[in-house]
Amino acid sequence: MTTDSKTNLIRRGIIKAGAAASLTGLATGGAWAAGSDKPELDEVKVGFIPLTDCASIVMASVFGFDKKYGIKIIPSKESSWASVRDKLVNGELDAAHVLYGLIYGVQTGAGGAKKDMAVLMNLNHNGQAITLSKKVADKGGVDGPALAKLMQTDKREYTFAQTFPTGTHAMWLYYWLATYGINPMKDARAITVPPPQMVANMRVGNMDGFCVGEPWNHRAIVDGVGITAATTQDIWKDHPEKTLGTTLEWVKKHPNTARALVAAILDASRWIDASLSNKTKMASTIADKSYVNTSVDVINQRILGRYQNGLGKTWDDPNHMKFFNDGSVNFPYLSDGMWFMTQHKRWGLLKAEPDYLAVASSVNQVGIYKEAASMAKVSVPKSPLRTVKMIDGTVWDGKNPAAYASSFKIKA
């Protein structure tokens, strides 16, 4: 069957998305959290990294959205994405706030020992950025074109940091550099640094730029060590970012718990996006040292869409970080999962061409998500594929991923 044929079948609803889509055979509108639907676990340990986009998990726990669905979320602060990966794989964590591309890297073996993984839901859209050092900015490198020009004349090795080799920040960084003619694999050095350590490493000169989630880009400006060269919503408006990730084994063993967990976080996501006052309460909550450990102001500026670049420019960005956006944020689109695999292939992280659709259908738990969305009274899209236009003008729709992956002029 060709990729286009598979896509057409998906659009007509014939192919079931997700290996655990109908684990219990439950209809999507029945009684929940009672009888056979009761969550298998009372407590669910969910890992997170100190970033603004861990907020829906934290708020689901702190504000008790989890109780409604018969579970207690236990947030667990982690030190790095590699640690999150290892603890998910070995079962120390039930689930985690985790990079989309990390889950796919483990699934395919491109980012660690191969293991079947699961994306239960998307946690946020947008809200990451690319920061260039003040030293680079002082030489004129303030955006993509200017950086490319500077690197052509300044004949030294430039170093850029991302947070995990197969993760979202690596893919945004590489895509952005390549858009302006810079090959991240040949024209620069890429290093991996945990998010909370980015600003300190830039301060001592360990990198010329980095891509990371908030609040660390804004923190670089506040601390006077960096400037914002681009936001990730400039690269892909409403891009997927962190997921609620786990192993496929855990989903199969705890389908009711998985549904309850997703429903609770959907409620928390809806609450965060409901008002400015809710976002302010969220910022003051997650700023605590137990979570992100920074000042409230560093978080709440960009969470409200108020941006500055560190060079005197300020603007209100309507495409700031979203947690719910009437449910459009949270659906685990198959095309989103496939996109990360196309970029892993582009940059040589995947040696062989995967069966893009089959892998995404196994990883992204569309069936579990739909049942949880029914519990939380959240609408779902008609198709598991969506069409987007990238910063370089290319269009991604999930229809022919192999051709898309090989279409880029700049690649590994």
HELIX and SHEET records of a PDB file:
HELIX    1   1 THR A    3  ARG A   11  1                                   9    
HELIX    2   2 GLY A   35  ASP A   37  5                                   3    
HELIX    3   3 THR A   52  CYS A   54  5                                   3    
HELIX    4   4 ALA A   55  VAL A   62  1                                   8    
HELIX    5   5 LYS A   67  TYR A   69  5                                   3    
HELIX    6   6 TRP A   81  VAL A   89  1                                   9    
HELIX    7   7 TYR A  100  THR A  108  1                                   9    
HELIX    8   8 LYS A  134  ASP A  138  1                                   5    
HELIX    9   9 GLY A  144  THR A  153  1                                  10    
HELIX   10  10 THR A  168  THR A  179  1                                  12    
HELIX   11  11 PRO A  195  GLN A  197  5                                   3    
HELIX   12  12 MET A  198  ARG A  203  1                                   6    
HELIX   13  13 TRP A  216  VAL A  222  1                                   7    
HELIX   14  14 THR A  232  ILE A  235  1                                   4    
HELIX   15  15 LEU A  248  LYS A  253  1                                   6    
HELIX   16  16 PRO A  255  ASP A  273  1                                  19    
HELIX   17  17 LEU A  276  ILE A  286  1                                  11    
HELIX   18  18 VAL A  296  ILE A  303  1                                   8    
HELIX   19  19 LEU A  334  ARG A  346  1                                  13    
HELIX   20  20 TYR A  356  VAL A  363  1                                   8    
HELIX   21  21 VAL A  366  ALA A  376  1                                  11    
HELIX   22  22 PRO A  401  SER A  406  1                                   6    
SHEET    1   A 5 LYS A  72  LYS A  77  0                                        
SHEET    2   A 5 GLU A  43  PHE A  48  1                                        
SHEET    3   A 5 ALA A  95  LEU A  99  1                                        
SHEET    4   A 5 LYS A 242  THR A 247 -1                                        
SHEET    5   A 5 MET A 117  ASN A 122 -1                                        
SHEET    1   B 5 ARG A 189  THR A 192  0                                        
SHEET    2   B 5 THR A 159  GLN A 162  1                                        
SHEET    3   B 5 GLY A 209  GLY A 213  1                                        
SHEET    4   B 5 GLN A 128  SER A 133 -1                                        
SHEET    5   B 5 GLY A 226  THR A 231 -1                                        
SHEET    1   C 2 ARG A 306  GLN A 308  0                                        
SHEET    2   C 2 THR A 314  ASP A 316 -1                                        
SHEET    1   D 2 VAL A 388  LYS A 389  0                                        
SHEET    2   D 2 VAL A 395  TRP A 396 -1                                        
END                                                                             
